[in-house]
Amino acid sequence: MTFESCLDALAPGLSTPKYVDHPIERTAFQEVVRFERGSDRIVVGEVLDNVVKVLADYPLGSVTLVGTTRCGETPSEAAALQLARRRASAVRRELERRGVSASRIVVGDRGAFARGRLDLSDEQRLLLVDSPSVILFSSPEKPRAVLLIEDRCLPGVTARLTLAAAELRGDRLTIEACHAGRCATARVSLRALAAEDRVVFALDGPLGAGAFLALKRPRAELEIRTVVEAEGALAPGDSFSLRVHVDDRLVGRLDEPLTYARQKPHPGSHAACLQARIRADVSGESRQGSEPRSPGDAR
């Protein structure tokens, strides 16, 4: 069982949110805008609508324009080059008129296009290059998308207590947490733990609660998360108490009246629920409202 699956099973209030990571999405397109022979007047421009749509779907993408001429269409190679440039400019103006930013339009070279399009056969390249047209092509991509799933609102308390690691010497660790009139308890064998261990466990009782213990030196971190599914059961003036014993010795305690705030449980969440957050050091001095780190920070 992995660390995250332990959190999910035993202490869902402490588990990290789940995200799905989509790979980079890529598309490729090629369109050809035809012109009247010997002219920079577009014959059919509807293909530009598809280009505009793709660029709208891929806002980081750009489009390359390559102006071409038919063999014998102009009296000289210099005139053919000028006509090809005017055709590319005509397409650029049409794209800008449709809302495409000039910074996303690149004018390419016909020779470089013919040499670089290894995905085309010689016959296909010749048909494209030897025509009164402008070739538009691109392979835009969307950045990686990370989407939150299983977005849940978990009303309750998150309490973080720092303990002296030297105090955790003994046979048995006992934790009792009480919140909103309910309590829960957990007992853990200290003999089974080693330095730098991380332990996740559920507290047993009518209070829904989970715990995360990170054994570090010279201090250990204990985080308790209570989950009260019925948010209406939470009210100003509720108190939270925590007792930590090693064998029969009290090594940490916390008693705190709570102030709830409606907060999102994690980045990207659309839910917001009543939560109170508490931090306390080994002396038991608490600071409500401090943001505890996620359990993963102790890894």
C-alpha positions in Angstrom: 0.0 0.0 0.0 1.4 3.4 -0.9 1.6 6.5 1.3 -1.2 8.2 -0.6 -3.5 5.1 -0.5 -2.9 5.0 3.3 -4.1 8.6 3.6 -7.1 7.9 1.4 -8.1 4.8 3.4 -7.4 5.8 7.0 -7.4 9.6 7.1 -9.2 11.1 4.1 -9.1 14.6 5.6 -5.3 14.5 5.3 -5.1 13.0 1.9 -3.9 15.3 -0.9 -6.3 16.2 -3.7 -6.4 14.1 -6.8 -5.5 15.5 -10.2 -5.5 14.1 -13.7 -2.5 15.1 -15.8 -3.2 15.4 -19.5 -0.3 15.2 -22.0 0.4 18.0 -24.3 -2.2 18.1 -27.0 -1.0 18.7 -30.6 -2.7 19.1 -33.9 -1.5 19.7 -37.4 -3.2 21.4 -40.3 -2.4 22.6 -43.8 -4.7 24.8 -46.0 -4.2 26.2 -49.4 -5.6 29.6 -50.5 -6.0 29.9 -54.3 -5.3 33.1 -56.3 -6.2 34.3 -59.8 -3.4 33.6 -62.2 -0.8 36.4 -62.3 -2.7 38.2 -59.4 -2.7 38.6 -55.7 -6.5 38.5 -55.6 -7.8 35.6 -53.5 -10.3 33.3 -55.4 -11.7 31.4 -52.4 -10.9 32.5 -48.8 -13.3 30.3 -46.8 -10.4 28.0 -45.9 -9.1 30.8 -43.7 -12.1 30.3 -41.3 -10.7 26.9 -40.4 -7.3 28.4 -39.7 -8.8 31.0 -37.4 -10.7 28.3 -35.5 -7.6 26.2 -34.9 -5.6 29.2 -33.7 -8.5 30.1 -31.4 -8.4 26.6 -29.9 -4.6 26.7 -29.6 -3.9 30.2 -28.3 -0.1 29.6 -28.1 0.1 28.5 -31.8 1.2 30.3 -34.9 0.7 29.8 -38.6 3.3 29.9 -41.4 2.4 31.4 -44.8 4.3 30.4 -48.0 3.5 32.2 -51.2 3.8 30.3 -54.4 3.5 30.9 -58.2 2.9 28.7 -61.2 5.8 28.1 -63.5 5.6 30.6 -66.4 3.0 32.7 -64.5 5.4 35.7 -64.4 8.1 37.0 -66.9 11.0 36.5 -64.5 12.0 34.8 -61.3 12.2 38.2 -59.6 8.7 39.0 -60.6 7.5 35.6 -59.3 9.2 36.3 -56.0 7.4 39.6 -55.7 4.0 38.1 -56.6 4.5 35.3 -54.0 5.2 38.0 -51.3 2.1 40.0 -52.3 0.0 36.9 -52.0 1.3 36.1 -48.6 0.6 39.7 -47.6 -2.9 39.4 -48.8 -3.5 36.3 -46.7 -1.9 37.9 -43.7 -4.3 40.9 -44.0 -7.3 38.5 -44.2 -6.2 36.7 -41.1 -5.7 39.9 -39.2 -9.1 41.1 -40.4 -10.5 37.9 -38.8 -8.8 38.7 -35.5 -5.5 36.8 -35.7 -2.7 38.8 -34.1 0.1 39.7 -36.4 2.6 38.2 -34.0 1.2 34.8 -34.6 1.7 34.9 -38.4 5.0 33.9 -39.9 5.9 34.3 -43.6 8.0 31.4 -44.8 10.3 30.7 -47.8 9.1 28.6 -50.6 12.4 26.8 -51.0 12.7 26.1 -47.3 9.2 24.7 -47.4 10.0 22.4 -50.3 13.1 21.1 -48.6 11.7 20.8 -45.1 8.4 19.0 -45.7 9.8 15.5 -45.6 6.3 14.2 -44.9 5.3 14.9 -48.5 6.3 13.1 -51.6 8.2 14.9 -54.3 5.0 14.9 -56.4 3.0 16.4 -53.5 5.6 19.1 -52.9 5.7 20.0 -56.6 1.9 20.3 -56.8 1.8 22.6 -53.8 4.8 24.8 -54.7 4.0 25.1 -58.5 0.6 26.7 -58.1 -0.9 30.2 -57.8 -1.6 30.0 -54.0 -0.5 30.5 -50.5 0.1 27.5 -48.3 -0.8 27.8 -44.6 0.5 25.2 -42.2 1.1 24.8 -38.5 1.5 22.2 -35.7 0.3 24.1 -32.6 0.2 22.5 -29.2 -1.7 23.2 -26.0 0.3 23.2 -22.7 -0.1 20.3 -20.3 -3.4 20.5 -18.5 -3.7 19.4 -14.8 -7.3 19.0 -13.8 -8.7 18.5 -10.3 -10.9 15.5 -9.8 -12.8 14.3 -6.7 -13.2 17.8 -5.5 -14.7 17.5 -2.0 -15.5 19.9 0.8 -14.3 18.6 4.1 -15.5 20.8 7.0 -13.5 20.4 10.2 -10.3 21.2 12.0 -6.7 20.8 11.0 -4.3 20.8 14.0 -0.6 20.6 13.9 1.4 19.9 17.0 5.2 19.9 17.2 6.7 17.5 19.8 10.2 16.9 21.1 11.3 13.6 19.5 13.0 12.7 22.8 9.6 12.7 24.4 8.4 9.9 22.2 10.5 7.2 23.9 8.4 4.5 25.4 6.1 1.6 24.4 2.8 3.1 23.4 1.6 6.4 21.9 -2.0 7.4 22.7 -3.7 10.2 20.9 -7.2 11.5 21.9 -8.9 14.3 19.9 -12.2 16.0 20.7 -14.2 18.3 18.4 -17.8 19.5 18.3 -18.8 17.3 21.2 -17.3 14.1 19.8 -14.0 12.3 20.6 -11.8 9.7 19.0 -8.7 7.8 20.1 -5.7 6.0 18.5 -3.0 3.8 20.1 0.3 3.2 18.3 3.2 1.0 19.2 6.3 3.1 19.4 8.5 -0.1 19.5 7.5 -0.7 15.9 8.6 2.7 14.7 12.0 3.8 13.5 13.7 7.2 13.0 12.3 9.1 10.0 9.2 6.9 9.8 6.0 8.5 8.6 2.8 6.9 10.0 -0.8 7.4 8.9 -3.6 6.1 11.1 -7.3 6.6 11.8 -8.7 7.6 15.2 -11.4 5.3 16.5 -14.6 6.8 17.9 -17.7 8.9 16.9 -15.5 11.7 15.7 -14.2 11.3 12.2 -10.5 11.9 12.5 -7.2 10.9 11.0 -3.6 11.5 12.1 -0.2 11.8 10.4 3.0 11.4 12.4 6.4 12.3 11.0 9.3 11.2 13.2 12.1 13.7 12.7 14.8 14.8 15.0 15.0 16.8 17.1 11.2 17.4 16.7 8.4 15.2 15.5 5.3 16.6 13.7 1.8 15.4 14.5 -1.1 16.5 12.3 -4.7 15.8 13.2 -7.6 16.4 10.8 -11.2 16.1 11.8 -14.0 15.8 9.3 -17.6 16.7 10.2 -19.7 15.8 7.2 -22.7 17.8 8.6 -21.4 21.3 8.3 -24.4 22.6 10.2 -23.0 20.9 13.3 -20.1 23.4 13.4 -20.7 26.6 15.3 -18.7 29.5 16.7 -17.5 28.6 20.2 -16.7 25.0 19.4 -13.6 23.8 21.0 -10.9 21.4 20.0 -8.8 19.4 22.4 -5.9 17.1 21.9 -4.0 14.9 24.4 -0.9 13.0 23.5 0.5 10.4 25.9 3.5 8.1 25.8 2.6 5.3 28.1 1.1 7.1 31.1 3.1 10.3 30.5 1.4 13.4 29.0 3.8 14.8 26.3 1.5 17.2 24.5 -1.8 18.9 24.9 -3.9 21.4 23.1 -7.2 23.2 24.1 -8.4 25.8 21.7 -11.8 27.6 21.1 -12.3 27.6 17.3 -13.0 30.3 14.8 -14.2 28.9 11.5 -13.6 30.4 8.1 -15.0 29.4 4.8 -12.0 28.2 2.8 -11.1 26.1 -0.2 -9.5 22.9 1.0 -6.8 22.8 -1.7 -5.5 24.7 -4.8 -7.9 24.4 -7.8 -10.9 23.5 -5.7 -14.3 25.0 -6.4 -15.6 24.0 -3.1 -15.4 26.1 0.1 -16.3 24.9 3.5 -16.0 25.8 7.2 -12.5 25.0 8.4 -10.4 25.9 11.4 -6.6 25.6 11.5 -4.3 25.4 14.5 -0.6 25.1 15.0 1.1 24.5 18.4 4.7 24.0 19.5 6.0 21.6 22.2 4.9 24.1 24.9 1.3 23.9 23.7 1.2 27.6 22.7 -1.2 27.6 19.8 -1.6 29.9 16.8 -5.0 29.6 15.1 -5.3 30.3 11.5 -1.7 29.3 10.6 -1.6 27.3 7.5 -0.3 23.8 8.1 1.7 22.2 5.4 0.3 19.2 3.6 1.5 15.8 4.9 3.6 15.4 1.7 5.8 18.2 2.9 7.2 16.0 5.5 8.4 13.4 3.0 
